[in-house]
Structure formats: structure tokens, C-alpha cells
């Protein structure tokens, strides 16, 4: 069997139970919220009230099963240290914008309008301190781009 065919068969095979993650069947209760401000390159501040996903069990569930995300809300995944961030949309029924943020609060990458319930990996394309999930379309609506600054206590820049 040639290599290309073998890779295709492996891609179609179901993931082992451990790789699929825990069997999560519902949304987690709302997490504690904190203020976060994104300042776009033209100096415009955009304020959000975001849920703080700090513990691994909170980060595993994230925004799964939530039908909507408020326009001024979202979830901040604080990794606690700088590392690669690889997200997916398993059991996430609302499309999201994912904002990957460096340790200094600078936006490193943005994945806009992610596909609900997709198992495709959404990668930070380098080490980041945090990942911010916002309602899909927020980045375009507010003109948020790579290089913009995020102000929040975890970056030492509390608004």
C-alpha cells in the first residue's frame, strides 16, 4: 500500500477514545468574568466581559454546547505560561473568532468564523500566553487585527 493511501485511511479512521477527549455532554456553568480591552491600531478601545477559563477542566469544556456568545463577551483561556495553543470546535455549536495572544498582550494570530463542531485543529502558529474566543464576526466588525493590543491583568496591562 502506498504512503498516500495509508495516510488517507488513517485520516478516515475514528480517533481512539483518549484522543477524542472526555465525554462531555453539556455546557459548563458560566465562569467568573473579568474585564478585557482590545485596542486596535487606530487607538480605539473595545471592551469585553470575558469568562476566565483557568483550570484544565474549564479549558477542556470551553464554550461547548453554548448556542450563542454575547457581542461584548467571550472566554479567555489563560494557559498560565507561554505555549502552543491548539483548539478545535468539537461540541461547539456557535461559530467563533479565536484570538491568539502573546505574553505581552499583542495579538499573534486570529482564526475568524470557525466551523461549528469541526475537529480540525486551529493553531496559534507559535507560542502564546492565552487564547480568546469571541462571537464569530467580532474581529471583522471591530477591525481587530494581528498586532493589536489586549489589555487584561494576565498580560500585566489591566485596563
LINQUI-V347472 format. One record per residue. RES is the residue in three letters. PHI is phi as a letter, one per 30 degrees, with the letter a starting at -180 (999 if undefined). PSI is psi in whole degrees, 0 to 359 (* if undefined). OMEGA is omega in whole degrees, -180 to 180 (* if undefined). Layout:
BEGIN
res=RES phi=PHI psi=PSI omega=OMEGA
res=RES phi=PHI psi=PSI omega=OMEGA
END
This chain:
BEGIN
res=UNK phi=999 psi=133 omega=-178
res=UNK phi=d psi=165 omega=-174
res=UNK phi=d psi=317 omega=-178
res=UNK phi=d psi=317 omega=-180
res=UNK phi=d psi=321 omega=179
res=UNK phi=d psi=315 omega=179
res=UNK phi=d psi=322 omega=179
res=UNK phi=d psi=318 omega=178
res=UNK phi=d psi=320 omega=177
res=UNK phi=d psi=322 omega=180
res=UNK phi=d psi=329 omega=-179
res=UNK phi=d psi=343 omega=-178
res=UNK phi=d psi=144 omega=177
res=UNK phi=d psi=149 omega=178
res=UNK phi=d psi=147 omega=173
res=UNK phi=d psi=156 omega=-176
res=UNK phi=e psi=320 omega=-179
res=UNK phi=d psi=322 omega=-179
res=UNK phi=d psi=336 omega=179
res=UNK phi=d psi=344 omega=-179
res=UNK phi=i psi=179 omega=-178
res=UNK phi=d psi=161 omega=179
res=UNK phi=d psi=89 omega=-178
res=UNK phi=c psi=129 omega=-174
res=UNK phi=c psi=358 omega=-180
res=UNK phi=a psi=168 omega=180
res=UNK phi=d psi=147 omega=175
res=UNK phi=d psi=156 omega=176
res=UNK phi=e psi=155 omega=179
res=UNK phi=e psi=135 omega=-180
res=UNK phi=d psi=162 omega=176
res=UNK phi=e psi=142 omega=-177
res=UNK phi=c psi=151 omega=175
res=UNK phi=b psi=159 omega=178
res=UNK phi=d psi=142 omega=177
res=UNK phi=b psi=138 omega=179
res=UNK phi=b psi=132 omega=171
res=UNK phi=c psi=124 omega=178
res=UNK phi=c psi=115 omega=-180
res=UNK phi=d psi=165 omega=-173
res=UNK phi=d psi=341 omega=176
res=UNK phi=d psi=4 omega=177
res=UNK phi=j psi=2 omega=-179
res=UNK phi=d psi=124 omega=177
res=UNK phi=d psi=138 omega=177
res=UNK phi=b psi=117 omega=-174
res=UNK phi=c psi=139 omega=178
res=UNK phi=b psi=154 omega=170
res=UNK phi=c psi=106 omega=-171
res=UNK phi=c psi=144 omega=173
res=UNK phi=d psi=142 omega=-177
res=UNK phi=c psi=109 omega=176
res=UNK phi=c psi=100 omega=-174
res=UNK phi=c psi=318 omega=-179
res=UNK phi=d psi=146 omega=180
res=UNK phi=e psi=321 omega=-179
res=UNK phi=d psi=332 omega=175
res=UNK phi=d psi=321 omega=-178
res=UNK phi=d psi=326 omega=179
res=UNK phi=d psi=319 omega=-177
res=UNK phi=d psi=318 omega=179
res=UNK phi=h psi=230 omega=-179
res=UNK phi=c psi=20 omega=179
res=UNK phi=e psi=141 omega=175
res=UNK phi=i psi=4 omega=177
res=UNK phi=d psi=126 omega=-176
res=UNK phi=d psi=334 omega=-179
res=UNK phi=b psi=163 omega=174
res=UNK phi=b psi=129 omega=-179
res=UNK phi=e psi=149 omega=-180
res=UNK phi=e psi=330 omega=-180
res=UNK phi=c psi=22 omega=-179
res=UNK phi=b psi=191 omega=180
res=UNK phi=l psi=195 omega=179
res=UNK phi=b psi=131 omega=177
res=UNK phi=c psi=120 omega=177
res=UNK phi=c psi=107 omega=179
res=UNK phi=c psi=110 omega=-178
res=UNK phi=d psi=350 omega=177
res=UNK phi=i psi=339 omega=179
res=UNK phi=a psi=169 omega=179
res=UNK phi=d psi=128 omega=-180
res=UNK phi=a psi=168 omega=173
res=UNK phi=d psi=145 omega=176
res=UNK phi=c psi=121 omega=177
res=UNK phi=b psi=115 omega=-175
res=UNK phi=c psi=167 omega=172
res=UNK phi=b psi=174 omega=-174
res=UNK phi=c psi=19 omega=179
res=UNK phi=e psi=128 omega=179
res=UNK phi=i psi=13 omega=177
res=UNK phi=c psi=114 omega=-171
res=UNK phi=c psi=349 omega=176
res=UNK phi=c psi=132 omega=175
res=UNK phi=d psi=146 omega=-175
res=UNK phi=b psi=160 omega=162
res=UNK phi=c psi=131 omega=177
res=UNK phi=c psi=125 omega=-177
res=UNK phi=c psi=119 omega=-179
res=UNK phi=c psi=127 omega=-167
res=UNK phi=b psi=128 omega=177
res=UNK phi=d psi=168 omega=-178
res=UNK phi=d psi=334 omega=179
res=UNK phi=d psi=4 omega=179
res=UNK phi=j psi=1 omega=178
res=UNK phi=d psi=137 omega=178
res=UNK phi=d psi=123 omega=-179
res=UNK phi=d psi=317 omega=-177
res=UNK phi=a psi=157 omega=177
res=UNK phi=b psi=131 omega=172
res=UNK phi=c psi=111 omega=-175
res=UNK phi=c psi=147 omega=173
res=UNK phi=h psi=56 omega=180
res=UNK phi=d psi=155 omega=-175
res=UNK phi=d psi=119 omega=179
res=UNK phi=e psi=140 omega=176
res=UNK phi=i psi=13 omega=179
res=UNK phi=d psi=146 omega=175
res=UNK phi=c psi=3 omega=178
res=UNK phi=d psi=139 omega=180
res=UNK phi=d psi=132 omega=176
res=UNK phi=c psi=112 omega=-168
res=UNK phi=c psi=145 omega=179
res=UNK phi=d psi=346 omega=-178
res=UNK phi=h psi=43 omega=179
res=UNK phi=k psi=168 omega=-177
res=UNK phi=d psi=137 omega=179
res=UNK phi=b psi=162 omega=177
res=UNK phi=d psi=328 omega=-174
res=UNK phi=a psi=162 omega=174
res=UNK phi=b psi=131 omega=180
res=UNK phi=c psi=125 omega=175
res=UNK phi=c psi=126 omega=180
res=UNK phi=b psi=165 omega=175
res=UNK phi=e psi=140 omega=180
res=UNK phi=e psi=138 omega=179
res=UNK phi=j psi=350 omega=-178
res=UNK phi=d psi=316 omega=-179
res=UNK phi=d psi=315 omega=179
res=UNK phi=d psi=315 omega=-177
res=UNK phi=d psi=321 omega=-177
res=UNK phi=c psi=4 omega=-180
res=UNK phi=h psi=42 omega=177
res=UNK phi=d psi=129 omega=-176
res=UNK phi=b psi=166 omega=174
res=UNK phi=e psi=135 omega=-179
res=UNK phi=j psi=342 omega=176
res=UNK phi=d psi=162 omega=-175
res=UNK phi=c psi=138 omega=176
res=UNK phi=c psi=127 omega=177
res=UNK phi=c psi=121 omega=180
res=UNK phi=a psi=152 omega=-173
res=UNK phi=e psi=327 omega=-177
res=UNK phi=d psi=341 omega=178
res=UNK phi=c psi=5 omega=-179
res=UNK phi=i psi=20 omega=-178
res=UNK phi=b psi=56 omega=-179
res=UNK phi=e psi=133 omega=-179
res=UNK phi=d psi=* omega=*
END
